[in-house]
Amino acid sequence: MRNHLPDLTAALDAHGVPVREASTQWLLCAFVDVMPPAAVARVWGLLWLDGPRALLAAAVAAFSLAEGALLAEQVCTIYSRTYVERERERQRERESE
């Protein structure tokens, strides 16, 4: 992603947004829970044709489509806080088990 979207990558890094961790669920679920059904069907078709790199290309495309909004500092800050809060909650749940 650094090669394709350097400005966005720099902004996300500056705000502490963990792109790899944030996009892992997308890749594991092949986008089924984050894209409209028609888009998922297209990604899955490409997955069959091109293999796993189609998922990575879809992730870069999703970030590219949202680049303008994500470059707004407020969005990055909100996402970063939300991610950190979610991770803290998961840690508390693991500790309580």
DSSP file (Angstrom, degrees, kcal/mol; ACC not computed):
  #  RESIDUE AA STRUCTURE BP1 BP2  ACC     N-H-->O    O-->H-N    N-H-->O    O-->H-N    TCO  KAPPA ALPHA  PHI   PSI    X-CA   Y-CA   Z-CA
    1    1 A M     >        0   0    0      0, 0.0     4,-3.3     0, 0.0     8,-0.2   0.000 360.0 360.0 360.0 -31.5    0.0    0.0    0.0
    2    2 A R  T  4  +     0   0    0      1,-0.2     8,-0.1     2,-0.2     7,-0.1   0.861 360.0  48.6 -58.1 -35.2    2.9    2.3    0.6
    3    3 A N  T  4 S+     0   0    0      1,-0.1    -1,-0.2     2,-0.1     0, 0.0   0.861 119.8  35.8 -73.0 -35.4    3.8    2.2   -3.1
    4    4 A H  T  4 S+     0   0    0      1,-0.2    -2,-0.2    -3,-0.1    -1,-0.1   0.812 132.2  22.8 -90.1 -33.1    0.3    2.9   -4.3
    5    5 A L     X  +     0   0    0     -4,-3.3     4,-2.6     1,-0.1     5,-0.2  -0.515  66.4 158.4-134.0  65.6   -1.0    5.4   -1.6
    6    6 A P  H  > S+     0   0    0      0, 0.0     4,-2.3     0, 0.0     5,-0.2   0.870  75.7  50.4 -62.8 -38.7    2.0    7.0    0.0
    7    7 A D  H  > S+     0   0    0      2,-0.2     4,-2.2     1,-0.2     5,-0.2   0.927 113.9  44.8 -65.4 -44.0    0.2   10.1    1.4
    8    8 A L  H  > S+     0   0    0      2,-0.2     4,-2.8     1,-0.2     5,-0.2   0.920 112.5  51.3 -66.1 -43.5   -2.5    8.0    3.0
    9    9 A T  H  X S+     0   0    0     -4,-2.6     4,-2.5    -8,-0.2    -2,-0.2   0.916 110.7  49.0 -60.0 -43.6   -0.1    5.5    4.4
   10   10 A A  H  X S+     0   0    0     -4,-2.3     4,-2.4    -5,-0.2    -1,-0.2   0.908 112.4  48.0 -62.6 -42.4    1.9    8.4    6.0
   11   11 A A  H  X S+     0   0    0     -4,-2.2     4,-1.5     2,-0.2    -2,-0.2   0.920 112.6  47.6 -65.9 -43.7   -1.2    9.9    7.5
   12   12 A L  H  <>S+     0   0    0     -4,-2.8     5,-2.8     1,-0.2     4,-0.3   0.915 113.0  49.0 -64.4 -42.0   -2.4    6.7    8.9
   13   13 A D  H ><5S+     0   0    0     -4,-2.5     3,-1.3    -5,-0.2    -2,-0.2   0.914 107.8  55.0 -61.1 -43.0    1.0    5.9   10.4
   14   14 A A  H 3<5S+     0   0    0     -4,-2.4    -1,-0.2     1,-0.3    -2,-0.2   0.817 111.5  44.4 -61.4 -31.2    1.2    9.4   11.9
   15   15 A H  T 3<5S-     0   0    0     -4,-1.5    -1,-0.3    -3,-0.2    -2,-0.2   0.383 115.9-113.6 -95.4   3.6   -2.2    8.8   13.7
   16   16 A G  T < 5 +     0   0    0     -3,-1.3    -3,-0.2    -4,-0.3    -2,-0.1   0.754  57.9 159.4  74.3  23.7   -1.2    5.4   14.8
   17   17 A V      < -     0   0    0     -5,-2.8     2,-1.4    -6,-0.2    -1,-0.2  -0.724  37.3-140.8 -82.4 116.0   -3.8    3.6   12.7
   18   18 A P     >  -     0   0    0      0, 0.0     4,-2.7     0, 0.0     5,-0.2  -0.614  21.4-177.4 -81.0  92.2   -2.6   -0.1   12.3
   19   19 A V  H  > S+     0   0    0     -2,-1.4     4,-2.3     1,-0.2     5,-0.2   0.896  78.5  52.3 -59.6 -44.5   -3.5   -0.8    8.7
   20   20 A R  H  > S+     0   0    0      1,-0.2     4,-0.9     2,-0.2    -1,-0.2   0.939 114.5  41.7 -59.8 -47.6   -2.4   -4.4    8.8
   21   21 A E  H  > S+     0   0    0      1,-0.2     4,-0.6     2,-0.2     3,-0.4   0.884 114.3  52.5 -67.4 -37.8   -4.5   -5.2   11.8
   22   22 A A  H  < S+     0   0    0     -4,-2.7     4,-0.3     1,-0.2    -1,-0.2   0.836 114.4  41.3 -67.9 -32.3   -7.4   -3.2   10.6
   23   23 A S  H  X S+     0   0    0     -4,-2.3     4,-2.0    -5,-0.2    -1,-0.2   0.521  89.4  89.4 -95.3  -5.1   -7.5   -4.9    7.3
   24   24 A T  H  X S+     0   0    0     -4,-0.9     4,-2.9    -3,-0.4     5,-0.2   0.915  87.9  50.6 -58.2 -44.5   -6.9   -8.5    8.5
   25   25 A Q  H  X S+     0   0    0     -4,-0.6     4,-2.3     1,-0.2     6,-0.3   0.885 106.9  55.3 -62.9 -37.7  -10.6   -9.2    9.0
   26   26 A W  H  4>S+     0   0    0     -4,-0.3     5,-2.5     1,-0.2     4,-0.3   0.941 112.9  42.1 -56.7 -47.1  -11.3   -8.0    5.5
   27   27 A L  H ><5S+     0   0    0     -4,-2.0     3,-0.8     3,-0.2    -2,-0.2   0.907 113.9  50.0 -70.6 -42.6   -8.8  -10.5    4.1
   28   28 A L  H 3<5S+     0   0    0     -4,-2.9    -1,-0.2     1,-0.2    -2,-0.2   0.871 119.0  38.1 -64.5 -36.4   -9.8  -13.4    6.3
   29   29 A C  T ><5S-     0   0    0     -4,-2.3     3,-1.9    -5,-0.2    -1,-0.2   0.346 108.1-123.4 -95.4   5.4  -13.5  -12.9    5.4
   30   30 A A  T < 5 -     0   0    0     -3,-0.8    -3,-0.2    -4,-0.3    -4,-0.1   0.862  65.3 -65.8  51.5  39.7  -12.8  -12.1    1.8
   31   31 A F  T >><S+     0   0    0     -5,-2.5     4,-1.5    -6,-0.3     3,-1.4   0.498  99.8 132.5  69.4   7.2  -14.7   -8.8    2.3
   32   32 A V  T <4 S+     0   0    0     -3,-1.9    -2,-0.1     1,-0.3    -1,-0.1   0.795  74.6  42.7 -62.7 -27.6  -18.0  -10.5    2.9
   33   33 A D  T 34 S+     0   0    0     -8,-0.2    -1,-0.3     1,-0.1    -7,-0.1   0.404 120.0  39.0-100.7   4.0  -18.8   -8.4    6.0
   34   34 A V  T <4 S+     0   0    0     -3,-1.4    -2,-0.2    -8,-0.1    -1,-0.1   0.482 105.5  59.7-130.2  -5.4  -17.6   -5.0    4.7
   35   35 A M  S  < S-     0   0    0     -4,-1.5    -1,-0.1     1,-0.0     5,-0.0  -0.880  86.7 -96.0-123.5 156.3  -18.7   -4.7    1.0
   36   36 A P    >>  -     0   0    0      0, 0.0     4,-2.4     0, 0.0     3,-0.6  -0.344  44.8-106.3 -63.2 152.4  -22.0   -4.8   -0.8
   37   37 A P  H 3> S+     0   0    0      0, 0.0     4,-2.5     0, 0.0     5,-0.2   0.842 118.8  54.2 -52.4 -39.6  -22.9   -8.3   -2.2
   38   38 A A  H 3> S+     0   0    0      1,-0.2     4,-1.7     2,-0.2     5,-0.1   0.901 110.4  46.4 -64.3 -39.5  -22.2   -7.3   -5.8
   39   39 A A  H <> S+     0   0    0     -3,-0.6     4,-2.6     2,-0.2    -1,-0.2   0.896 111.1  52.3 -68.7 -39.8  -18.7   -6.1   -4.9
   40   40 A V  H  X S+     0   0    0     -4,-2.4     4,-3.0     1,-0.2     5,-0.2   0.917 107.9  51.9 -60.9 -43.1  -18.0   -9.2   -2.9
   41   41 A A  H  X S+     0   0    0     -4,-2.5     4,-2.2    -5,-0.2    -1,-0.2   0.899 110.5  48.6 -61.0 -40.1  -19.0  -11.3   -5.9
   42   42 A R  H  X S+     0   0    0     -4,-1.7     4,-2.2     2,-0.2    -2,-0.2   0.931 112.4  47.4 -65.2 -46.0  -16.6   -9.4   -8.0
   43   43 A V  H  X S+     0   0    0     -4,-2.6     4,-2.3     1,-0.2    -2,-0.2   0.919 112.4  49.9 -61.9 -43.4  -13.8   -9.8   -5.5
   44   44 A W  H  X S+     0   0    0     -4,-3.0     4,-2.1     2,-0.2    -1,-0.2   0.887 108.4  53.0 -64.9 -37.5  -14.5  -13.5   -5.2
   45   45 A G  H  X S+     0   0    0     -4,-2.2     4,-1.6    -5,-0.2    -1,-0.2   0.922 111.5  45.8 -60.8 -43.4  -14.5  -13.9   -8.9
   46   46 A L  H  X>S+     0   0    0     -4,-2.2     4,-3.7     1,-0.2     5,-0.5   0.841 107.2  59.2 -67.3 -33.0  -11.1  -12.2   -9.1
   47   47 A L  H  X5S+     0   0    0     -4,-2.3     4,-1.8     1,-0.2    -2,-0.2   0.913 106.7  46.8 -61.0 -42.6   -9.9  -14.4   -6.2
   48   48 A W  H  <5S+     0   0    0     -4,-2.1    -1,-0.2     2,-0.2    -2,-0.2   0.857 120.0  39.9 -66.8 -35.1  -10.7  -17.5   -8.3
   49   49 A L  H  <5S+     0   0    0     -4,-1.6    -2,-0.2    -5,-0.2    -1,-0.2   0.919 131.9  20.2 -80.1 -45.6   -8.9  -16.0  -11.3
   50   50 A D  H ><5S-     0   0    0     -4,-3.7     3,-0.5     1,-0.3    -3,-0.2   0.524  96.6-136.5-107.3  -8.9   -5.9  -14.3   -9.7
   51   51 A G  T ><< -     0   0    0     -4,-1.8     3,-2.2    -5,-0.5     4,-0.4  -0.384  60.1 -22.3  82.2-165.0   -5.5  -16.0   -6.4
   52   52 A P  T >> S+     0   0    0      0, 0.0     4,-1.3     0, 0.0     3,-1.1   0.725 124.0  71.7 -58.1 -25.9   -4.8  -14.3   -3.0
   53   53 A R  H <> S+     0   0    0     -3,-0.5     4,-2.3     1,-0.3     5,-0.2   0.757  86.8  67.3 -65.7 -19.3   -3.3  -11.2   -4.6
   54   54 A A  H <> S+     0   0    0     -3,-2.2     4,-2.2     2,-0.2    -1,-0.3   0.868  98.0  52.5 -64.2 -35.4   -6.8  -10.2   -5.7
   55   55 A L  H <> S+     0   0    0     -3,-1.1     4,-2.1    -4,-0.4    -2,-0.2   0.911 109.4  48.2 -66.1 -41.9   -7.7   -9.7   -2.0
   56   56 A L  H  X S+     0   0    0     -4,-1.3     4,-2.4     2,-0.2    -2,-0.2   0.902 111.0  50.8 -65.2 -40.0   -4.7   -7.4   -1.5
   57   57 A A  H  X S+     0   0    0     -4,-2.3     4,-2.4     1,-0.2    -1,-0.2   0.893 109.5  51.0 -63.9 -38.7   -5.6   -5.5   -4.6
   58   58 A A  H  X S+     0   0    0     -4,-2.2     4,-2.5     2,-0.2    -2,-0.2   0.886 108.9  51.6 -66.0 -38.0   -9.2   -5.1   -3.4
   59   59 A A  H  X S+     0   0    0     -4,-2.1     4,-2.4     2,-0.2    -2,-0.2   0.931 111.1  46.8 -63.8 -45.4   -7.9   -3.8    0.0
   60   60 A V  H  X S+     0   0    0     -4,-2.4     4,-2.5     1,-0.2    -2,-0.2   0.903 112.2  51.5 -62.9 -40.3   -5.7   -1.2   -1.7
   61   61 A A  H  X S+     0   0    0     -4,-2.4     4,-2.5     2,-0.2    -2,-0.2   0.903 108.6  50.9 -63.0 -41.1   -8.7   -0.3   -3.9
   62   62 A A  H  X S+     0   0    0     -4,-2.5     4,-1.5     1,-0.2    -2,-0.2   0.927 112.5  46.0 -63.1 -44.3  -10.9    0.2   -0.9
   63   63 A F  H  < S+     0   0    0     -4,-2.4     4,-0.4     1,-0.2    -1,-0.2   0.891 111.3  53.5 -64.1 -38.0   -8.3    2.4    0.8
   64   64 A S  H >< S+     0   0    0     -4,-2.5     3,-0.9     1,-0.2     4,-0.4   0.909 107.4  50.2 -63.1 -42.5   -7.9    4.3   -2.5
   65   65 A L  H 3< S+     0   0    0     -4,-2.5     3,-0.3     1,-0.2    -1,-0.2   0.837 117.8  40.0 -63.9 -32.6  -11.7    5.0   -2.7
   66   66 A A  T 3X S+     0   0    0     -4,-1.5     4,-2.9    -5,-0.2     5,-0.3   0.350  84.4 107.3 -97.8   5.8  -11.7    6.2    0.9
   67   67 A E  H <> S+     0   0    0     -3,-0.9     4,-2.2    -4,-0.4     5,-0.2   0.888  76.0  52.0 -55.1 -46.3   -8.4    8.1    0.7
   68   68 A G  H  > S+     0   0    0     -4,-0.4     4,-0.5    -3,-0.3    -1,-0.2   0.924 115.0  41.2 -57.6 -46.8  -10.0   11.6    0.6
   69   69 A A  H >4 S+     0   0    0      1,-0.2     3,-0.9    -4,-0.2     6,-0.3   0.893 114.8  51.7 -68.8 -39.3  -12.1   10.9    3.8
   70   70 A L  H 3< S+     0   0    0     -4,-2.9     6,-0.3     1,-0.2    -1,-0.2   0.797 101.1  61.3 -70.4 -26.8   -9.2    9.1    5.5
   71   71 A L  H 3< S+     0   0    0     -4,-2.2     2,-0.5    -5,-0.3    -1,-0.2   0.688  80.3  99.3 -73.2 -15.9   -6.8   12.0    4.9
   72   72 A A  S XX S-     0   0    0     -3,-0.9     4,-1.6    -4,-0.5     3,-0.8  -0.606  79.2-136.5 -69.2 123.7   -9.1   14.2    6.9
   73   73 A E  H 3> S+     0   0    0     -2,-0.5     4,-2.6     1,-0.3     5,-0.2   0.832  98.8  60.0 -54.4 -37.9   -7.4   14.3   10.3
   74   74 A Q  H 3> S+     0   0    0      1,-0.2     4,-2.7     2,-0.2    -1,-0.3   0.903 103.9  49.5 -60.5 -42.9  -10.6   13.8   12.2
   75   75 A V  H <> S+     0   0    0     -3,-0.8     4,-2.7    -6,-0.3     5,-0.2   0.930 112.3  47.5 -63.6 -45.5  -11.4   10.5   10.6
   76   76 A C  H  X S+     0   0    0     -4,-1.6     4,-2.7    -6,-0.3    -1,-0.2   0.914 113.3  48.6 -61.6 -42.7   -8.0    9.1   11.3
   77   77 A T  H  X S+     0   0    0     -4,-2.6     4,-2.4     2,-0.2    -2,-0.2   0.923 112.5  47.4 -65.1 -44.6   -8.1   10.3   14.9
   78   78 A I  H  X S+     0   0    0     -4,-2.7     4,-2.7    -5,-0.2    -2,-0.2   0.930 114.1  47.3 -62.3 -45.7  -11.6    8.8   15.4
   79   79 A Y  H  X S+     0   0    0     -4,-2.7     4,-2.9    -5,-0.2     5,-0.2   0.928 111.3  51.3 -61.8 -44.9  -10.6    5.5   13.9
   80   80 A S  H  X S+     0   0    0     -4,-2.7     4,-2.4    -5,-0.2    -1,-0.2   0.922 112.5  45.5 -60.0 -45.8   -7.4    5.3   15.9
   81   81 A R  H  X S+     0   0    0     -4,-2.4     4,-2.7     2,-0.2    -1,-0.2   0.923 113.3  49.9 -63.0 -44.6   -9.3    6.0   19.1
   82   82 A T  H  X S+     0   0    0     -4,-2.7     4,-2.5     2,-0.2    -2,-0.2   0.915 111.8  48.2 -60.9 -44.0  -12.0    3.4   18.2
   83   83 A Y  H  X S+     0   0    0     -4,-2.9     4,-2.4     2,-0.2    -1,-0.2   0.929 112.7  47.9 -63.2 -46.0   -9.3    0.8   17.4
   84   84 A V  H  X S+     0   0    0     -4,-2.4     4,-2.3    -5,-0.2    -2,-0.2   0.919 112.7  48.6 -62.4 -44.0   -7.4    1.4   20.6
   85   85 A E  H  X S+     0   0    0     -4,-2.7     4,-2.2     1,-0.2    -1,-0.2   0.906 111.3  50.3 -62.7 -41.5  -10.6    1.2   22.7
   86   86 A R  H  X S+     0   0    0     -4,-2.5     4,-2.2     1,-0.2    -2,-0.2   0.900 110.8  49.1 -63.6 -41.4  -11.7   -2.0   21.0
   87   87 A E  H  X S+     0   0    0     -4,-2.4     4,-2.2     2,-0.2    -1,-0.2   0.884 109.9  51.3 -66.9 -38.6   -8.3   -3.6   21.6
   88   88 A R  H  X S+     0   0    0     -4,-2.3     4,-2.4     2,-0.2    -2,-0.2   0.908 109.8  50.4 -63.8 -41.3   -8.4   -2.6   25.3
   89   89 A E  H  X S+     0   0    0     -4,-2.2     4,-2.2     2,-0.2    -2,-0.2   0.918 110.1  49.6 -62.9 -43.8  -11.8   -4.1   25.6
   90   90 A R  H  X S+     0   0    0     -4,-2.2     4,-2.4     1,-0.2    -1,-0.2   0.896 110.0  51.7 -61.4 -40.3  -10.6   -7.4   24.0
   91   91 A Q  H  X S+     0   0    0     -4,-2.2     4,-2.3     2,-0.2    -2,-0.2   0.915 109.2  49.8 -63.9 -42.9   -7.6   -7.4   26.4
   92   92 A R  H  X S+     0   0    0     -4,-2.4     4,-1.8     1,-0.2    -2,-0.2   0.900 110.3  51.0 -61.6 -40.5   -9.9   -7.0   29.4
   93   93 A E  H  X S+     0   0    0     -4,-2.2     4,-0.8     1,-0.2    -2,-0.2   0.912 110.6  48.2 -63.8 -42.7  -12.1   -9.8   28.1
   94   94 A R  H >< S+     0   0    0     -4,-2.4     3,-0.6     1,-0.2    -1,-0.2   0.895 111.7  50.2 -64.0 -39.4   -9.1  -12.1   27.7
   95   95 A E  H 3< S+     0   0    0     -4,-2.3    -1,-0.2     1,-0.2    -2,-0.2   0.820 108.1  53.0 -69.2 -30.8   -7.9  -11.3   31.2
   96   96 A S  H 3<        0   0    0     -4,-1.8    -1,-0.2     1,-0.2    -2,-0.2   0.630 360.0 360.0 -81.0 -12.5  -11.3  -12.0   32.8
   97   97 A E    <<        0   0    0     -4,-0.8    -1,-0.2    -3,-0.6    -2,-0.1   0.483 360.0 360.0 -76.0 360.0  -11.5  -15.5   31.3
